[in-house]
């Protein structure tokens, strides 16, 4: 009997859900339509707004929130180490032909590793519209691992990391036989072991973080300098 595997995470669907948080479901379409008319000004890319697909329009705040939750980056395409697939080039050509323009200032939203190595983990290609709005041109590659958001939760801020370290220390303490350290286990011995575990685990994490130049998600989502 095969076990049902957790479905992978489609970042485009996550972005759509993030955008919907600010709207009532029945008002969403009209709100985005209003947005299109609001953007009818000179922008970085000359779109014919009546031909835009509203489902592909995202505000920078939505992109930022998803990047922080999933430890992704949103950087200029020149920092992307992979090559655009043929499907992406076709999507660009179709969009340029539809809007009679030449697009520029492309952005890539993807895991940090794709800005260091040529891999295929769910990149999304955007172009700026103006007023901190971006248009999704194409998505390709593999969806993210289903547990990525949970695994990246400790790296969102120092408090999340502290709670994670405390939790791991508690588990390690529970699984460590107290008889190894004392013949008369009591609460004082338990807490001494707990703080020993916490100190040891925290030291390893801090050493690993400083040695490899790691940083929290909010500091790296749009940084071309910090490591992952």
Buried (B, 14 or more C-beta within 10 A) or exposed (E): EEEEEEEBBEBBEBBBEBBEEEEEEEEBEEEBEEBBEEBEEEBEBEBEBEEBEEEBBBBBEBBBBBBBBBBBBBBEBEEBEBEBBEEBEEBBEEBBEEBEEEBEEBBBBBBBEBBEEEBEBBBBBBBBBBEEBBBBBBBBBEBBBEEBBEEBBBBBBEEBBEEBBBEBBEEBBEEBEBEEEEEEEEEEEBEBBBEBBBEEBBEEBEEEBEEEEBBBBBBBBBBEEBEB
